[in-house]
Amino acid sequence: MKGIKKWVKATAALASLSMVAAACGSGSPSSSSSSATTAASTGPLTVGELLPMSGAEAFVGQWFDHGIKAGVYEINHHGGVLGHQLTTALQDTAGDPVDAVTAWKSLQLQHPNFVTGPSSLSIMGVINQFQQQKVVDLMEGGTTQLDHMTQSYIYRVFPSDSVLLAAEAYYALKGLNCTKASLIYTSDANAQAEVPPLTAAFTGNGGKILDNEQIQAGQSSYLSEVSRAFANNPQCVFFHADPQTAATLFANVKQLGHLNVHFITGDTGTSIQLAQAVGLADASKWMTGMAAPAAYAPAYNEFLAAYKGQWNSSKPLPASPAMYDAVVMAALAMTAAHSTNPHVWVKYITKISNPPGTPVYTYAQGVALLKQGKKINYQGASGPENFNQYHNVFSGFDVQQFNTAGVLHTVQSITSSQVAAMYNSKG
């Protein structure tokens, strides 16, 4: 019944959004979004943010927001884009596809030149709107539902979860010598979408899944699920859970005497909120997360300077470099296109990011070469932002872990070729 009400709410919201779009004529290249930011004007360009700033994914929204605003700082402190400064407009999706529709509708009233976000949990609620309204979207969520997308206005600047999961499988098999594992994943669609690619990568390379537990988030006990997961003595456990759920889960694991194997999770494992929920003393021994390595020192150092300038901190939040890269790439694409019209510059995203071309690591360096008529290849703070035919990127990963003081350190670095071998050899 709850699912039906949510579907009705989403349908009504989408219908309402369609009527607004039709009334504004926003489905054409001469829409309010495009015409508000022509090259002839000198006003600011709006960077739209569709982020989960509340709900279970609020910490992810904070990660993304920090990277986006560092990117805006970088652009504005190096002359802006074609005479325009950048400004931001943020709307909260609450990490929900239904709420994302309302957030999108509100954001459109602010005429964004391009959009950053939403996250994996909410992207499917608005995925068709970018194409219909000719608005470029640069998003970071790893949902496997976008692995073969054909959306021409959406670019994903962080590798898919299916790639990240191949790295998790590599760490289990090669780093921990774990060949027998159990899975404990929350029941939401985003978490469950990770199970097939992880299983394929792990079992396709010699591992065996002993048990697969699907848990409801926010429950007061997971004793039964934990008992089943450990019934056959797994050597490691793959898991996915929000901080609140993880706190209960790990308390139950400890209660039953099973907190003696490694728990492997994805990029949320580099969240201090998750580590604190587990308990830093236990997380520092038994939990690891995944993060994309800083592949290019010049790009990462430039990011750090912008991050410090914006946030007065030299300790960037996880995943923020990729969203910084998203803003820089959008600015370089507009510069290359000599236009701020999304219908025009969207075609230049791969031209400034993919090889061939002179490698560039900063916005200022890219602008200088573009003015000379050179072809550039942006190498980002989060790695090589080379898009395939599905507008996805690929990279290696660092396995990271918190110490008891809450400081992350790298346990093992996994190269992109090692991930690719694992990914391509899955069953």
PyMOL commands that set and color helices and strands:
alter all, ss='L'
color gray80, all
select helices_A, chain A and resi 2-24+32-35+58-76+97-108+123-133+144-146+161-175+189-192+195-203+223-229+243-255+267-270+272-278+280-286+297-311+320-337+342-353+363-371+416-424
alter helices_A, ss='H'
color red, helices_A
select strands_A, chain A and resi 45-51+86-92+114-116+136-139+154-156+180-186+208-215+236-240+262-264+287-291+358-360+376-380+383-384+397-402+408-414
alter strands_A, ss='S'
color yellow, strands_A
deselect
rebuild
show_as cartoon
